[in-house]
Amino acid sequence: MKIVFFLALLAIVAALAMAGRAMLQDGRHGEPKSNRMVRALALRVGLSIALFVFILVAYKMGWIHPTGIPLGR
């Protein structure tokens, strides 16, 4: 389960990096701007929502459990 979370977070960070690269490269040298940044950010949002839904489903199915961190110690 930890591997799935790690891969999802890695994909989210990679999509953010793609958006940053697109932002820095688009429109240089008189080229028209493309919508690569918008698509990369939309992918990042979609992956984040999918990860959130996966965590909720995994909790409901009993695949993950809360740790019960004690408060006030």
LINGI-V246089 format. One record per residue. N is the residue number from 1. RES is the residue in one letter. SS is DSSP state (A for helix, B for strand, O for the rest). OMEGA is omega in whole degrees, 0 to 359 (none if undefined). Layout:
N|RES|SS|OMEGA  N|RES|SS|OMEGA
This chain:
1|M|O|179  2|K|A|180  3|I|A|179  4|V|A|179  5|F|A|180  6|F|A|179  7|L|A|178  8|A|A|178  9|L|A|177  10|L|A|178  11|A|A|179  12|I|A|179  13|V|A|178  14|A|A|178  15|A|A|177  16|L|A|178  17|A|A|177  18|M|A|179  19|A|A|178  20|G|A|178  21|R|A|179  22|A|A|180  23|M|A|182  24|L|A|185  25|Q|A|183  26|D|O|175  27|G|O|179  28|R|A|174  29|H|A|175  30|G|A|179  31|E|O|176  32|P|O|180  33|K|O|178  34|S|O|179  35|N|O|180  36|R|A|181  37|M|A|180  38|V|A|179  39|R|A|180  40|A|A|178  41|L|A|176  42|A|A|176  43|L|A|179  44|R|A|179  45|V|A|178  46|G|A|178  47|L|A|179  48|S|A|178  49|I|A|178  50|A|A|178  51|L|A|179  52|F|A|179  53|V|A|178  54|F|A|178  55|I|A|179  56|L|A|180  57|V|A|180  58|A|A|178  59|Y|A|180  60|K|A|180  61|M|A|180  62|G|O|180  63|W|O|177  64|I|O|182  65|H|O|175  66|P|O|184  67|T|O|181  68|G|O|180  69|I|O|180  70|P|O|180  71|L|O|173  72|G|O|177  73|R|O|none
